Amino acid sequence: MSIKQWVKRPFNIFIILFCLIFLGLFIFTLMNDQFYRTPIGQITHVEPHKSETTTDEHHNKDIKHQDTLTVKILNGQFKGKSTNVDNKYVASQADSEAFSKGNKVLLHVDHKLKDAYITEKKRDSLVVVVTGIFLLTLLCVGRKIGLQSILSLIINTAIVILAIYIHEISPQINLFALMTAGVVLSTIITLLLVTGVQWRTFITILSTLLGTFVSIGITHLVIQLTGGSGLKFETMSFLTLPPKEIFLSSVLIGSLGAVMDVAITISSGMYEILRRTPDISMTRWALAGRNIGQDIMGTMTNILLFSYLSGALPMILVYLKNANTVTYTISMNWSLEIARALSGGIGIVLTIPITIVLMQLWFKMRGVKQ
């Protein structure tokens, strides 16, 4: 296919416009200092002062650095002026950050410029680049389905944020109830966008919701019967909300995506089998759906487990570096994550028979031949 023919396709024109928009956004983030209320500075010079090796009581070694940074203010009342800022950091950058010449940084300035200090790097350009690459990959690989996925991603994010915002302004409204409503709405919108308005879409919606809420119900029942023994809710003690409510809300959101993926894979696979072999027996058709479920069950459960456990990996290393035992470290950092993964895994497994049964019921009601 020639370049001229490629450009003539409507969706390819849309991809080109998309690239131009993100290129424009990237250029804008490089020059948008005037739109920030927070003072922004650019480091023009870094003067190292001293470095020293430190060893703590657990024999962890690190190197402390002390630099003086010359920062030029790019916006606000001090625009154009420069100031010196002391920066102390460790090589591991566990609780501090290193800066280099050319970095743009966000500053905190009370009244005098000489009292300014750096809060963090200005990262909007990096965010735009990573987001642009992610969305462009979705569009190039998924084409129209990729565009629908992007729309569903935006809508789902907005729904979750809206639920949290409503709870923030009206704390008397139960957070789990808000998340439940959000999950139902998110499931319906996502599947309608991705698969369109057709009979298997409604089966997928129903099986996704049933699989998710049955697993949540089982999780809640187990917590009630055991009193939550073994779950380290104290790791969420900084919250002023009931920890069980927060935990169940996180399980609800976290397991939804995996359950939805299983439901849509089985329903789409069974639909395609029936379309190609309309004379297949109901027993053999159900067996084909079960085989599809068995093929994806293990991988989806592993994906869910790794997704939860990976988030706690930095804290596990911190615990181990500070001479905590392996059992204590895992119990404090992976207790809730493993529980979430197990709850989601229950939802994944239950969704397989639920989807198959719903598909069979649908065709018994309307007839096998469509």
N, C-alpha and C positions, 0 to 999 in steps of 0.2 A: 504494500500500500504506500502510495506516495504521500509526501507531507501535505500537498494540496488537498488530497482526498481525506486525509486524517483531520485536517482543520475544518473541513466542511461539515463534519458530523456535529450536531447540536450539543451533545454532552461533552465533546472534546473542547468546544468553545467555552462551555461552562467551566471546565477544568483550567483553561488558560486564564479566564477571568478570576477564578479562585486564586491562582498563583499570583496574579497581579495585585489582588486585594491584600494578600498576606505579605507580599513584598512591600507594598505601601505601608502596612501596619508596622513591619519591621523597621523601615526607614523612619517612621513616625516615632517609634520608641527610642530611637537614637537621638531625637531632637525634641522630646516632649518635656524637657525639664521645667518649662514655664507653667505647665499645667498642674504641677505638684504643689500642694500646700506645704508639704514637708521640705525643709531645706535639702538640696542636693549638691554634692560636691564631687569634684574629680581630683583624684590623687595625681599630683604633678611630680612629686619627688618622694623617695623612700630612703631614709637614713638609718641604717642599722646601728644599734648602740652596743648591745651585748647579748651573748647567748650563754646559757649554762645548762649542764645536764643535771636532772633531778631524779631522785629515786625515792618512792614512797615506802610505807611500812610493809607493803606486800611485794616489794622488789620490782615494781613496775617502773621502767625508765622512760623518761621523756626529756625533751629539750625546750627550755623556756627562752623565748626571744623577746626583745624589747626594741621597737622601732619608733622613730619620729616621722610622721607623715605630713607632708605639705599638701593641703587641700585647698583647691580653688572653688569658691562658691559659685554656682551656676544659676541660682534663682533667688527670689525673695529680696528682703531689704539689704542683705549683705552681698548681693550679686557683684561679681568681679573682684571681690576681696579674697585674700588668702589667709589661712591660719595654720598653725602647727597643732597636730593632734598626736598624743602619745598612744601607742598601740602595743599591748602586751598579749602574747599568744603562745601557745605550746605547739610543738610540731605535729602532734596528733590532732590538733584542732577540735578536741573533745568539747570544750566549753568556750572557745574563742575562735577567731578567724584571722587568717593572714590576708594582707592586701598588697597589691602590687601597683606599679605606675600605670596610669590609664584607667584604673577601675573607677566607676561611678558609684557613690555611696550615699545612703540616706543618713542625715545628721539630726542630732537633737541640739537645739540652741535655745537657751533660756532668754538671757538678755544680752550678754556679751559674747562676741564671737570667739574670744579666747577660751571660753568655757565649753565650747562645742565638743561633742564626742560622736563617734560613729555607732549607729544602731545596726545596720546591715548593708549588704551590697544592693545595688539597684539591678534587679534581675528581669525586668519586664521584656527586654529584648530576647533573652534566652527562653522565656516562657512562650513568646510568640513563635520562635523558631521551632521548638519541640512540638507545640500544638499544631503548627502548620504542616510539619512532616507527618505527624500522626493522621491528620484529617486528609491530607493529600494521598497518603497510602490507602486509606479507606476508599477514597473516590476512584483511584486508579485501578484497584483490585476489585472492588465491589460494584463499581459503576453506580447505577441507580439504587441498588440495594445498599451500597455504601452511603449514599446520600440519605436514604431513609434511616440508616443506622445512626448517622450523625444527628439527625433531627430527634430521634428517640433518645439519644444520649443527652442532648441539651434539655429536652423536656423532663427526663427522669431526674437529672441533677436539680432542675428547678423545683420539681415536686418535693424532693427530699429537703432542700433548703427551705421551701415554703412551710413544710411540716415543722421543722425545727424553729422557724421564725414565729409561727403561730403559737407554739408552746412557750417560746420566750416571752411573748407579750401577754399570753394568757396561761400562766403556769397551772391553773386549775384544770385545764384540759389534759387528759392523759396522753403522754407521749407515745405509748404503744398503740393507742387507738388512732392517733394521727398517722403513725407509720403504717398501720394496717390499711387505712383509707388510701394512703399514698401508694402502697404496694399494689392494691387492686387497680387504681387508676393507671399506674405506671405499666402494669402488665397488659392491660387492655390497649393502651396507646401504642406501646412497643410492638406488640404482635400484629396489630392492625396496620401499622406502618411497614413492618418488615414483610409480612406475608399477604397483606391485603384482606379485603372483605370476602371471605369464603368459608365454607362449612368447617374445614379442618382448623381454621384460625380460632373459631369459637371452642372447638374441642381442646385445642392447645391452651387457650386461656383458662378454661375450666380445670384441666388437669394440672396446670401450673399452680393455680390458686389452691386446689385441693392438696397437692403434694406439699406445698409450702406450709399451709396452715395445719395440716395433720402432723407434720414434723415439729412445728412450734407447740402444738398441743401436747405431744408426747414429751417434749423437753420440759414444758411447764409442769406436767404431771410428775415427772421424775424429780424435779426440783422440790415440788411440794411434798412428795413422799419421803425424800431423803433430807429435807431441810437445807438443801444446797451444800451438803457436806462434800468437801473436796474442791469446791469452787472458790477461788480466792477473790471474793468480792471486795476484800479490803484494798486490793490494788486500784479500786475506783473510789476510794474513800474521800478523795478531794471533791467529789461531786456532792451536791446538796439534793440529789434526786434518789429515789429508791434504786439500788443497784440492779435488782432483778428486772426492773422495768427497762433499764438501759441495756442490759444484757440481751433480753428477749428482742428488743428493737434492733439491736445489731445483728442478731441471728437472722431475723426476718429479712433485713436488707441484704445481708451477705449471702444467704442461701438462695435468694430469689433468682439470681442470674444463672446459677448452675442448674437449678430445677427447670427454669424456662428453656435452657439449652437442651436438656434431656427430652422435655416434652415435645419441643418443635422438631427435634431430630427423629423421634419415633413416629410422630404423626405424619411428617413429610415422607419418611421412608415407607410407611405402610400405605400411604396414599399412592406413592409412585408404583409400588408393587401391585396394588389393585388396578391401577390404570393400565399397566402393561399386561397383567394376567387377570382379566375380569372374572374368569371362571374358577379362580383359586378357591379352595374350601376355606370355611371360616376357621377351622382348627389350624390348618397350615398357615393361614394368614396371621393368626395370633402368634404362632410359633416364630414366624419371621420377625414380628415386632419384638418378641422377647429376645431373639438373637441380637437384634440391633441394640436393644437396651443393655444386654450383657457386654457387648463390645465397648460401649462408651461409659458404662457404670464405673469401672475401675479408674479410668483416666480422669473422669470428672471429679471423683472423690479425691484423688491425689491432687488435682489442681486446686480444689477447695482447701485441702489441708496445707499445701505449700503456701498458698496465698495468705492464710492466717498466720502460719508460723514464721514466715519471712519478716513480717512487720516487727516481731519481737526479738529478732536476731541481735541488733545492736545492744539492747538491754541485757541480753544473755551474756554477751562478751564482757560488758561492764561488771556484771555480778561475778563472773568467774575470775576476772582480773582483780577483784577485791576479795579474793580468798573465800567466797561462798561455795558450799558444796554443790555438786551437780544436781542432786535431788531437790535441794532448796531452790536453786536457780530455776530449774524447769517448773517446779510447782508454782513459783511466784510469777513467772513470765509466760508460761505456756498453758497454765490451767484453763483459763477462759478461752484461749485460742483453740485448744484441743476440743473443748466442749462445743464451741461453735462449729468446728469442722465435723464433729460427730453428728450434731443436729442437722447440719446441711447434708451430710451423707445419708442420713435417714430419709430426708426429703427426696434426694436423688433416687434412692432405691425404691421408695414407695411410688414415685411418679411413673415408673415403668409399667407396673400392672394397672395403675389408674388410667394411664393414657390408652393402653391396649383395650381395657374394658369399655372405656368411653367410645373408642372407635368402633368396637363391635356393636355396642348398643345403638349407635347412630345408624349403622348400616342395617341392623335388624329392623329399625323403625322406618327407614326409607327404602330399603331394598339394596342388595349388593350392587346391582348395576346402576350406574349413574349416567 
